[in-house]
């Protein structure tokens, strides 16, 4: 296996059957820093720098550099990492994110719809696995980051309906959580909960497939000591909603063409700033799990990037 690719999952080790949870990968407590910092974002659409309509090269690169400076324990990508599922776009991803590998920051991706663009599904999937060989053979997986945090990457291109292979797997993950787990961060591409659009982007409204996940999480959250946070993309903007005890984020500001949206009254983020190129920074400190939306305010060729913390929330965890 290529050494640089293997470094993406440097800290991840497959759990044995005797391990304490059903997580696919684990990071030992001794390797988890205090405070624990995680990054989640998506819709980067890495592609040739000459393509400036579908994705902004300057925004992508500014975000990559800023995220590297955070020195997070892990980066979660909620889909649409490449513009197309072609080898050239993954080569751009590798080139533009070299700093992540240099700093040995693990990357945990979820599949999006653009991973399956411009190639046969089987070939597209193989290229994704070539980019992330540690998850080869898996379209969904989980990682335990110490005892208190579990990240779960789902595939919203595959069924999430009751009785489906993926939801059955997810139920096993949740019911077998270590009693010490207090945060479950789910990353996926299509959002289960988002601002309902009636005029623009109506084709990006939550679909029954992902709504079924929200129905399941309503029950799971009511019977768990852990708090559930879902970070999705597909909508190239930022949203934060709370439903049935679950925090739902839309974090699709990784570089793809910005989408203007109509915000509903249930959206806990009401700023009119646009566009919202951004990432979400999570921090676990003691009994508080906090999130911040870090927005790229100013960027471009020959310009120094400027940043704003535009949203912040806290989740108080059980002792």
C-alpha positions in Angstrom: 0.0 0.0 0.0 1.2 3.5 -0.8 2.7 5.0 2.3 1.2 8.4 1.9 -2.3 6.9 1.5 -1.8 4.7 4.5 -1.0 7.8 6.6 -4.5 9.0 6.1 -5.6 6.4 8.6 -2.4 6.3 10.6 -4.2 6.2 13.9 -7.0 3.8 12.9 -6.7 0.2 13.9 -9.3 -2.4 13.1 -10.9 -3.7 16.2 -10.7 -7.4 17.0 -13.8 -9.5 17.8 -12.9 -9.2 21.5 -13.0 -5.4 21.4 -15.5 -3.6 23.6 -17.6 -2.1 20.7 -18.6 -2.8 17.1 -16.7 0.1 15.7 -14.8 -0.6 12.4 -11.8 1.3 13.5 -10.5 2.7 16.8 -8.1 5.3 18.1 -6.7 4.4 21.5 -7.4 6.7 24.4 -3.6 7.4 24.7 -3.7 8.8 21.2 -6.6 11.2 21.8 -5.6 14.7 22.7 -7.4 16.9 25.3 -9.3 18.9 24.1 -10.3 16.7 21.2 -10.7 18.7 18.0 -12.5 17.3 15.0 -13.3 18.9 11.6 -16.4 18.2 9.4 -17.2 19.6 6.1 -17.9 18.6 2.5 -18.7 19.4 -1.1 -15.1 20.3 -1.9 -15.3 19.1 -5.5 -11.5 18.8 -6.0 -10.9 19.2 -9.7 -8.6 20.9 -12.2 -7.8 24.5 -11.2 -9.1 25.6 -14.6 -12.6 24.7 -13.6 -13.8 27.7 -11.6 -17.6 27.4 -12.0 -18.2 24.1 -10.4 -15.6 24.7 -7.6 -13.5 27.5 -6.4 -9.8 26.5 -6.3 -8.8 29.4 -4.1 -11.6 28.6 -1.5 -10.7 24.9 -1.5 -7.0 25.7 -0.9 -7.7 28.3 1.8 -9.9 25.8 3.6 -7.4 23.0 3.4 -4.6 25.2 4.8 -6.8 26.6 7.6 -8.0 23.1 8.6 -4.4 21.9 8.7 -3.5 24.7 11.0 -6.2 23.5 13.4 -4.2 20.2 13.9 -7.4 18.2 14.4 -7.5 14.6 15.6 -9.5 13.8 12.4 -11.2 15.3 9.4 -14.6 14.0 8.3 -15.7 14.7 4.7 -19.4 14.5 4.2 -19.3 13.6 0.5 -18.6 15.1 -3.0 -14.9 15.2 -2.4 -14.1 15.1 -6.2 -16.1 16.9 -8.9 -16.2 13.7 -10.9 -15.2 10.2 -9.9 -12.2 10.3 -12.2 -8.6 9.6 -11.5 -7.5 13.2 -12.4 -9.8 14.7 -9.8 -8.5 12.4 -7.1 -4.9 13.4 -8.1 -5.9 17.0 -7.5 -7.3 16.0 -4.1 -4.0 14.3 -3.2 -1.9 17.3 -4.4 -4.0 20.0 -2.7 -4.2 18.1 0.6 -0.6 17.1 0.9 -0.3 19.2 4.0 -2.8 17.0 5.8 -0.7 13.9 5.1 2.5 15.8 6.1 0.8 16.6 9.4 -0.5 13.0 9.7 -4.1 14.1 10.0 -6.5 11.1 9.4 -9.3 11.7 6.9 -12.6 9.8 7.2 -14.8 10.3 4.1 -18.4 9.6 3.3 -19.6 8.9 -0.2 -21.5 11.5 -2.1 -23.2 11.5 -5.5 -20.3 13.2 -7.3 -18.0 10.2 -6.3 -20.2 8.3 -8.8 -20.1 10.9 -11.6 -18.6 10.4 -15.1 -17.8 6.7 -14.6 -19.4 3.3 -14.1 -20.4 2.9 -10.4 -18.0 0.0 -9.9 -15.1 1.9 -11.4 -16.0 5.1 -9.4 -16.2 3.1 -6.2 -12.8 1.5 -6.9 -11.2 4.9 -7.4 -12.6 6.1 -4.0 -11.2 3.0 -2.4 -7.8 3.6 -4.1 -7.9 7.1 -2.5 -8.9 5.7 0.9 -7.5 2.1 0.9 -8.2 1.6 4.6 -11.9 1.4 3.9 -11.7 -0.8 0.9 -14.7 -3.1 0.6 -16.8 -0.8 2.8 -19.3 1.9 1.8 -20.1 2.7 5.4 -18.0 2.4 8.6 -17.3 3.8 12.0 -14.4 4.9 14.1 -14.1 5.1 17.9 -12.0 8.2 18.8 -11.1 7.2 22.4 -13.9 6.1 24.7 -16.2 9.0 24.5 -16.6 9.8 20.7 -17.7 7.6 17.8 -17.8 8.9 14.2 -20.0 7.0 11.7 -19.7 7.6 8.0 -22.9 6.6 6.1 -23.6 6.2 2.4 -26.7 8.1 1.4 -26.4 6.7 -2.2 -27.4 3.4 -0.7 -30.7 2.5 1.1 -31.1 3.7 4.7 -34.7 2.5 5.0 -35.9 0.2 7.8 -34.7 -3.3 7.1 -31.9 -2.2 4.8 -28.4 -3.6 5.2 -27.1 -0.2 6.1 -29.7 0.7 8.7 -29.4 -2.8 10.3 -25.7 -2.2 10.5 -26.2 1.2 12.1 -28.6 -0.2 14.7 -25.9 -2.7 15.7 -23.4 0.2 16.0 -25.7 2.2 18.2 -26.9 -0.6 20.4 -23.3 -1.8 21.0 -21.9 1.6 21.9 -19.5 1.5 24.8 -21.3 2.9 27.9 -18.7 5.7 28.1 -19.6 7.1 24.6 -21.1 10.5 24.9 -20.9 11.8 21.3 -21.9 10.1 18.1 -21.0 12.2 15.0 -22.7 10.9 11.9 -21.3 12.2 8.5 -23.2 11.6 5.3 -23.9 13.4 2.1 -27.7 13.9 1.6 -29.2 15.7 4.6 -32.0 14.0 6.7 -33.2 17.4 8.0 -32.7 20.8 6.3 -34.5 24.0 5.5 -37.4 23.0 3.2 -37.2 24.8 -0.1 -40.3 25.8 -2.0 -38.9 27.9 -4.8 -35.2 27.2 -5.4 -33.2 23.9 -4.9 -36.4 22.0 -4.3 -34.7 18.9 -5.7 -32.3 19.1 -2.7 -35.0 18.8 -0.1 -34.7 15.8 2.3 -35.6 12.6 0.6 -37.5 9.6 2.1 -34.2 7.6 2.3 -32.6 10.1 4.7 -35.8 10.9 6.5 -35.9 7.3 7.5 -32.6 7.8 9.2 -34.1 10.8 11.1 -37.0 8.6 12.2 -34.5 6.0 13.5 -32.4 8.6 15.3 -35.4 10.0 17.1 -35.8 6.7 18.8 -32.1 6.1 19.3 -31.5 9.5 20.9 -34.3 9.0 23.4 -32.7 5.8 24.7 -29.0 6.7 24.7 -26.7 8.5 27.0 -24.9 9.8 23.9 -25.8 12.9 22.0 -26.2 12.5 18.2 -24.9 15.1 15.7 -25.4 14.7 12.0 -23.2 16.5 9.5 -24.4 16.3 5.9 -23.7 18.2 2.7 -25.3 18.3 -0.8 -26.6 21.8 -0.1 -23.7 24.2 -0.7 -24.3 26.3 2.3 -24.5 26.1 6.1 -27.6 25.3 8.2 -28.1 24.1 11.8 -31.4 22.6 13.0 -32.4 20.6 16.1 -35.0 17.9 15.9 -36.0 15.2 18.4 -32.9 15.8 20.5 -30.5 15.4 17.5 -28.4 18.3 16.0 -28.5 18.4 12.2 -25.9 20.4 10.3 -25.6 21.1 6.6 -22.0 21.8 5.9 -21.6 21.9 2.2 -19.2 24.9 1.9 -16.0 23.2 1.0 -15.5 24.9 -2.4 -18.4 23.8 -4.6 -20.6 26.3 -6.4 -22.4 28.2 -3.5 -26.2 27.7 -3.2 -28.4 30.5 -2.0 -31.3 29.2 0.1 -34.4 30.4 1.8 -34.0 29.9 5.6 -36.9 28.7 7.5 -37.7 29.7 11.1 -36.5 26.4 12.4 -33.0 27.1 11.2 -30.9 28.1 14.2 -28.5 30.0 11.9 -30.1 33.0 10.3 -27.3 35.1 8.9 -27.8 36.5 5.4 -24.0 36.3 4.6 -23.3 34.7 1.3 -21.5 32.7 0.0 -20.7 30.4 3.0 -17.4 28.7 2.2 -16.7 27.1 5.6 -15.9 24.1 7.8 -17.2 23.1 11.2 -14.8 22.8 14.1 -15.9 20.5 16.9 -14.2 20.4 20.3 -14.7 18.1 23.2 -13.6 19.7 26.5 -14.7 18.0 29.7 -18.5 17.6 29.6 -19.0 20.2 26.8 -19.1 19.3 23.1 -19.0 22.5 21.1 -19.3 23.3 17.4 -18.2 26.4 15.5 -18.8 27.3 11.9 -15.6 28.9 10.6 -16.5 31.0 7.5 -14.0 32.1 4.8 -14.8 35.8 4.6 -12.2 36.9 2.1 -10.1 34.9 -0.4 -8.7 35.0 -3.9 -5.5 35.0 -5.9 -2.9 37.2 -4.2 -5.1 37.9 -1.2 -4.7 36.8 2.4 -7.6 34.7 3.6 -9.8 36.2 6.4 -11.9 34.1 8.7 -15.0 34.6 10.9 -16.5 32.4 13.5 -20.2 32.8 12.4 -22.0 30.2 14.4 -21.3 28.5 17.8 -23.3 26.0 19.8 -22.7 23.8 22.9 -24.0 20.4 23.8 -23.8 19.6 27.5 -23.0 15.9 28.0 -24.0 13.5 30.7 -21.2 12.8 33.3 
